[in-house]
Amino acid sequence: MTLPAAISVVTLGVTDLDRSIAFYQALGWPLSSTSQPGTIAWFRTAGSTLGLFPTEALAADAGVPEGGEPVFREVTLAVNLGSREEVDAAMAVALGAGADLVKAPVPAEWGGYSGYFADPDGHLWELVHAPGFTLTGDGRVEMPA
């Protein structure tokens, strides 16, 4: 047996569940009816699910001590988009929802275009147009074998 290369859920630890739910809903992301008010929230995304879970509960579930608020968690999440204009428009939506601008979208040395925002808990999201990536109709990246 091998471990499947399938990331099905990404769960973020958040300090204020209601605030984070409101933020992701303001992005236009659909909240799943399987969410449990005050406990956990699930958002349907292209090909996977985003979970929001209170930080202390997530640490307890994993059996690790809860740490302080790190400035950089050494992880970013990315949304690939079809054009530079889509990156700019998506960044405007994120900022309008209350995101903090980390890096305004700029041309990248590898030929793409990207920028970063932070959600209310500092999780970094990259909005990126990567000309070499093929996007499916539902926004998933198709990578060659």
trRosetta pair geometry for C-beta under 8 A, 3 or more apart (Angstrom, degrees):
i j d omega theta_ij theta_ji phi_ij phi_ji
7 10 6.7 26 165 -56 116 91
7 48 5.9 -7 111 -108 81 142
8 48 5.6 -180 -162 -131 27 82
8 49 6.6 13 153 21 68 94
9 48 6.4 179 -79 -177 29 93
9 49 4.7 -20 -107 68 80 98
9 50 7.7 158 -157 -93 64 17
9 51 5.7 28 -177 -14 110 115
10 48 6.6 49 -4 145 90 135
10 49 7.6 -179 28 89 60 51
10 50 5.7 -20 69 -115 91 65
10 51 7.0 -171 92 27 40 78
10 77 6.6 129 143 -106 165 129
11 50 7.7 141 -95 -173 38 47
11 51 3.6 -22 -107 73 85 116
11 52 7.4 -172 -157 -69 69 16
11 53 5.4 13 180 4 116 119
11 58 6.5 179 131 -122 118 123
12 20 7.6 -159 95 -166 120 147
12 50 7.2 1 -1 -174 105 93
12 51 7.0 172 21 87 61 60
12 52 5.7 -18 65 -109 92 63
12 53 7.4 158 78 29 42 73
12 119 7.6 40 158 62 164 151
12 121 6.9 151 157 64 117 140
12 123 5.3 -34 -140 -71 137 158
13 53 6.2 -45 -104 79 54 82
13 54 7.1 10 -157 141 73 24
13 55 3.7 79 168 -109 112 66
13 58 4.2 -127 -93 45 99 149
13 59 7.0 48 -114 -37 147 81
13 121 7.3 -161 100 164 62 158
14 17 5.8 121 89 -89 122 51
14 19 7.7 -165 168 70 123 90
14 20 4.2 -41 -155 -36 158 158
14 52 5.1 3 -2 -167 137 97
14 53 7.0 135 21 63 86 31
14 54 6.4 -69 70 -106 70 37
14 55 6.3 -150 58 -43 19 82
14 120 7.4 51 -149 81 107 103
14 121 4.9 -133 -126 -44 68 148
15 54 7.5 62 -127 -147 20 72
15 55 5.7 -2 -79 -7 59 126
15 69 7.8 -17 -56 -91 135 118
15 120 7.9 -122 47 124 96 100
15 121 5.7 153 6 -109 91 105
16 19 3.8 35 107 20 119 119
16 20 6.3 150 86 -17 66 87
16 120 7.0 -68 54 128 106 138
16 121 8.0 -176 29 -70 74 98
17 20 5.9 -62 -148 40 29 108
17 21 6.2 32 156 -22 67 105
17 38 6.8 126 79 -135 148 28
17 39 7.9 116 -145 48 168 10
17 40 7.8 -103 -138 -100 134 24
17 41 6.5 151 -171 -13 98 113
17 52 6.1 137 -138 131 77 112
17 53 7.8 -8 -103 -145 110 16
17 54 5.6 -57 -53 -67 110 84
18 21 5.7 -50 -145 34 31 112
18 22 6.4 32 155 -18 63 105
19 22 5.8 -57 -153 36 30 112
19 23 6.5 33 150 -23 64 105
19 120 5.4 -136 134 136 114 171
20 23 5.4 -48 -147 31 35 115
20 24 6.5 25 159 -10 67 104
20 41 7.3 180 100 41 102 142
20 52 4.9 175 117 -156 133 146
20 119 6.9 53 -132 157 90 124
20 120 5.7 -137 -88 51 71 123
20 121 6.6 -4 -90 -20 121 113
21 24 6.3 -62 -148 42 29 101
21 25 6.1 27 155 -16 66 111
21 31 6.7 41 -160 -103 100 133
21 35 7.8 99 -119 -167 127 155
21 41 4.9 -175 -95 -91 104 166
21 52 6.5 -161 -69 67 71 154
22 25 5.8 -59 -144 42 28 111
22 26 6.2 33 155 -25 64 107
23 26 5.7 -58 -152 32 28 112
23 27 7.0 31 148 -21 61 99
23 97 5.5 100 -158 152 63 110
23 98 5.6 -97 -115 63 96 118
23 99 7.4 110 -164 -64 115 72
23 119 5.9 114 135 -159 150 94
23 120 5.3 -149 -52 -17 155 114
24 27 5.4 -42 -155 25 41 116
24 29 4.7 -50 166 52 90 130
24 31 7.6 115 100 -75 109 88
24 41 7.7 154 52 124 139 137
24 43 5.6 -96 151 -71 140 154
24 50 7.2 -161 -142 102 150 139
24 52 7.2 -154 -3 -43 145 138
24 119 7.7 5 -64 -135 85 131
25 28 7.6 65 178 -68 37 13
25 29 6.5 -98 -92 59 33 74
25 31 6.0 -20 -86 -36 104 113
26 96 7.3 -150 159 109 114 80
26 97 3.5 148 110 -131 119 100
26 98 6.8 68 74 9 158 99
27 93 6.1 91 -139 139 61 111
27 94 6.3 19 -108 -96 102 65
27 97 5.2 -29 -61 -55 65 168
28 93 6.9 -39 -4 -176 115 139
29 43 4.6 20 146 -166 122 133
29 44 7.6 176 179 59 84 57
29 45 7.0 -20 -145 -82 115 84
29 50 7.3 -20 175 45 151 135
30 43 6.5 135 77 -155 48 74
30 44 5.1 -17 77 44 107 104
31 35 5.7 -35 176 -12 99 148
31 41 6.3 -54 -141 -166 103 105
31 42 7.3 106 -164 76 59 54
31 43 6.0 -47 -100 -97 47 74
32 35 5.5 133 75 -29 74 87
32 41 7.9 141 42 -179 83 60
32 42 4.0 -33 40 93 127 105
32 43 6.6 -160 -12 -95 89 18
32 44 5.6 113 -68 -38 99 90
32 49 7.4 -9 -27 -141 146 116
34 42 5.4 -7 78 39 99 143
35 40 6.4 -143 -148 103 67 63
35 41 4.4 14 -135 -129 126 55
35 42 5.1 -154 -73 24 79 77
36 39 3.9 -23 102 57 113 122
36 40 5.3 42 42 44 97 78
36 41 8.0 -128 43 -70 51 44
39 53 8.0 -16 152 -131 56 75
39 57 7.8 -168 -160 -174 64 173
40 51 6.2 -15 -174 -166 108 103
40 52 6.8 158 -161 79 58 57
40 53 5.0 -7 -114 -97 94 82
41 51 7.0 149 81 -158 53 53
41 52 4.3 -1 56 51 103 106
41 53 8.0 -157 30 -63 64 49
42 49 5.6 -15 -164 -177 100 120
42 50 7.3 144 -159 78 48 50
42 51 5.6 -20 -101 -101 69 73
42 52 8.0 -151 -66 21 29 73
43 49 6.8 149 72 -165 49 66
43 50 4.3 -14 58 61 106 101
43 51 7.8 -166 20 -74 74 28
43 52 7.6 53 -12 -14 104 101
44 49 6.4 -37 -107 -111 43 78
45 48 5.4 -15 74 71 106 74
45 49 6.4 161 24 -107 88 24
45 50 5.4 70 -21 -17 128 99
46 136 7.7 167 -176 68 130 108
46 138 4.7 161 -129 135 109 94
46 139 4.1 -154 -41 73 164 101
46 140 4.8 -153 147 -57 116 78
47 138 7.4 136 -34 106 85 120
47 140 4.6 85 -30 -97 138 124
53 57 5.6 -117 165 87 96 110
53 58 4.5 118 101 -67 118 101
53 61 7.4 -36 157 10 150 146
54 57 4.4 73 70 14 95 110
54 58 6.8 -170 86 -12 44 87
55 58 5.8 -59 -147 35 28 110
55 59 6.4 26 157 -17 65 106
55 66 6.3 93 139 -141 97 117
55 121 7.7 170 -61 -148 117 141
56 59 5.8 -52 -147 37 32 111
56 60 6.3 32 154 -18 64 107
56 66 5.3 -24 -112 -81 66 152
57 60 5.6 -54 -145 39 32 112
57 61 6.2 37 154 -24 65 106
58 61 5.6 -51 -145 34 30 113
58 62 6.4 19 158 -8 64 109
59 62 6.1 -64 -148 44 28 103
59 64 5.4 -98 -159 78 77 78
59 65 6.6 -15 178 145 127 16
59 66 4.0 -177 35 -78 174 77
59 67 7.8 175 -107 2 138 64
60 63 7.4 33 -177 -75 32 35
60 66 7.8 -16 -42 -49 72 104
67 70 6.9 24 114 -40 128 97
69 121 7.9 -136 -136 -171 109 77
69 122 6.8 108 -177 18 105 151
70 73 5.2 119 84 -82 129 68
70 122 7.8 -176 82 114 61 143
71 122 7.4 -112 -148 -171 34 144
72 124 7.7 13 -135 -27 74 135
73 122 7.6 127 -22 118 111 103
73 123 7.2 -22 22 -115 144 62
73 124 7.5 -167 39 8 99 100
75 123 7.9 -33 93 -148 100 83
75 124 7.4 162 97 48 55 100
76 116 7.1 -71 -138 -123 133 118
76 124 4.4 -56 -114 101 86 111
76 125 6.9 150 -171 -105 84 17
76 126 5.2 54 156 -21 130 106
77 123 6.9 17 9 158 117 109
77 124 7.1 156 24 94 69 59
77 125 5.2 -30 74 -110 91 70
77 126 7.2 -175 89 21 39 75
78 125 7.1 145 -97 -167 31 60
78 126 4.2 -22 -107 66 87 102
78 127 7.6 167 -156 -82 68 21
78 128 5.6 -15 -163 15 116 123
79 90 6.7 -147 98 175 134 155
79 125 6.7 17 -3 180 100 108
79 126 7.3 -176 27 89 60 56
79 127 5.5 -14 65 -111 98 66
79 128 7.3 151 77 27 48 73
79 139 7.7 -21 -162 178 86 125
80 128 5.6 -38 -108 79 61 90
80 129 7.3 107 -165 -107 68 32
80 130 5.9 -53 -135 20 113 104
80 133 5.7 -70 -162 101 150 151
80 135 6.1 -166 113 -88 114 113
80 139 7.3 155 71 -176 81 77
80 141 5.3 73 28 -71 155 109
81 86 3.8 -161 165 111 126 121
81 87 5.2 175 58 -65 139 67
81 90 6.0 -147 -72 -11 151 144
81 127 6.4 14 -7 -176 127 86
81 128 6.9 155 21 78 82 36
81 129 5.3 -56 77 -79 83 79
81 135 7.8 9 -154 -73 15 159
82 86 5.3 76 51 2 74 156
82 129 6.8 -9 106 -124 14 101
82 135 5.9 -103 -81 37 84 148
83 86 4.7 104 54 3 76 99
83 87 7.3 -131 101 -3 46 84
83 129 5.6 3 174 -120 9 145
84 87 5.5 -51 -154 32 38 114
84 88 6.5 36 150 -17 68 103
84 105 7.3 146 -159 150 80 135
84 113 4.4 10 -106 76 91 172
84 129 5.4 -101 -68 24 49 155
85 88 5.7 -52 -149 37 34 111
85 89 6.2 32 153 -17 66 107
86 89 5.6 -53 -142 40 33 111
86 90 6.1 33 157 -19 66 107
86 129 6.7 119 60 -78 100 114
87 90 5.9 -57 -145 39 27 109
87 91 6.3 29 155 -21 63 106
87 105 4.9 132 134 -124 120 152
87 113 5.5 -165 24 114 161 108
87 114 6.8 -121 -145 -109 145 37
87 115 6.5 126 166 19 113 100
87 127 4.8 141 -147 134 80 105
87 128 6.6 37 -107 -107 124 9
87 129 5.1 -99 -37 -24 123 101
88 91 5.8 -54 -148 34 29 112
88 92 6.6 32 152 -21 63 103
88 105 5.9 -121 -80 48 67 149
89 92 5.7 -52 -153 32 33 113
89 93 6.7 35 149 -19 64 102
90 93 5.5 -50 -152 33 37 114
90 94 6.4 37 150 -19 67 104
90 127 4.9 177 95 -141 125 141
91 94 5.6 -52 -147 37 35 112
91 95 6.2 31 156 -15 67 106
91 101 7.6 58 -175 -111 109 97
91 104 7.6 88 179 -144 157 59
91 105 5.8 -133 -36 -25 153 116
91 115 5.5 14 -94 78 140 137
91 117 6.6 159 -138 -40 78 124
91 127 5.5 -148 -64 46 85 156
92 95 5.9 -55 -143 40 29 108
92 96 6.1 32 155 -20 63 111
93 96 5.6 -59 -147 39 28 113
93 97 6.4 26 154 -20 64 108
94 97 5.7 -59 -151 35 30 110
94 99 4.0 -12 158 15 91 148
94 117 4.7 152 137 48 141 168
94 125 7.2 -153 -131 80 148 136
94 127 7.2 -144 -12 -44 145 135
95 98 7.8 139 -176 2 30 7
95 99 5.4 -79 -86 61 40 93
95 101 6.0 9 -98 -59 115 97
95 117 6.8 -135 -66 -115 71 140
98 120 6.5 10 121 -72 119 97
99 117 3.9 33 155 166 135 131
99 118 6.3 153 -168 68 83 42
99 119 6.2 -47 -113 -98 88 41
99 120 8.0 -97 -103 -47 49 57
99 125 7.6 -69 -138 42 141 123
100 117 6.3 151 74 -166 45 76
100 118 4.5 -14 58 55 103 100
101 104 6.2 17 -176 -71 125 70
101 115 7.7 -31 -153 167 88 120
101 116 8.0 108 -170 90 50 60
101 117 5.8 -45 -105 -108 40 84
102 115 7.8 149 67 169 77 75
102 116 4.0 -51 73 105 118 103
102 117 5.8 172 6 -112 92 22
102 118 5.3 98 -52 -27 116 93
102 124 6.3 -15 -4 -126 170 98
103 106 7.4 -76 159 7 98 107
103 114 8.0 31 102 120 118 79
103 115 5.3 -158 101 -152 75 67
103 116 4.4 48 36 33 97 97
104 115 5.3 -49 164 -127 22 131
105 113 5.9 42 179 163 106 91
105 114 6.2 -130 -132 140 77 14
105 115 3.3 -83 -67 -27 59 121
105 127 6.6 -58 -83 84 115 106
106 113 7.1 -151 103 -149 22 70
106 114 7.4 -28 53 64 58 51
106 115 6.7 105 1 -78 64 88
107 112 7.7 160 -158 94 55 35
107 113 5.5 -39 -103 -99 48 80
108 111 6.8 -28 80 45 86 25
108 112 4.5 0 42 66 125 79
108 113 6.2 -151 -2 -79 90 23
108 114 5.5 30 -51 18 125 99
108 128 8.0 12 -24 -141 144 101
111 131 5.8 -72 131 31 110 124
111 132 7.5 81 83 -25 127 101
112 128 6.0 20 156 -174 135 95
112 129 5.6 178 -165 90 87 60
112 130 4.5 -24 -106 -104 138 54
112 131 6.1 -157 -93 0 72 78
112 132 7.8 -79 -67 14 106 87
113 128 7.0 156 84 -153 52 54
113 129 4.5 9 52 48 99 105
114 126 5.5 1 -172 -175 121 104
114 127 6.5 165 -149 84 67 50
114 128 3.9 -5 -101 -105 107 85
114 129 7.2 -160 -67 27 66 57
115 126 7.3 160 83 -151 30 62
115 127 5.6 -10 61 56 80 96
116 124 5.5 -12 -167 -165 119 101
116 125 6.7 151 -153 78 65 46
116 126 5.3 -34 -94 -97 80 65
116 127 7.6 179 -88 15 29 72
117 124 7.7 155 83 -149 32 55
117 125 5.5 -17 63 61 79 98
117 127 7.2 29 4 -12 101 108
118 122 5.0 -16 -172 -137 127 39
118 123 6.6 140 -155 62 70 36
118 124 5.7 -36 -96 -91 76 57
118 125 7.4 161 -98 15 25 79
119 122 7.1 -51 63 24 65 15
119 123 4.7 -2 33 52 112 94
119 125 6.6 76 -38 -17 92 116
130 133 4.2 53 90 5 112 115
133 141 5.0 -41 -174 -143 124 107
133 142 7.6 141 -177 53 73 58
133 143 7.5 -32 -132 -86 88 68
134 141 7.2 113 71 -161 51 57
134 142 4.4 -36 84 56 105 107
135 139 6.0 -21 -170 -137 114 33
135 140 7.0 144 -156 71 64 35
135 141 6.3 -41 -99 -97 64 52
135 142 7.3 177 -101 6 12 86
136 139 6.8 -39 68 33 76 19
136 140 4.6 4 31 54 119 89
136 141 7.9 -117 -1 -52 85 8
136 142 5.9 104 -49 -41 91 105
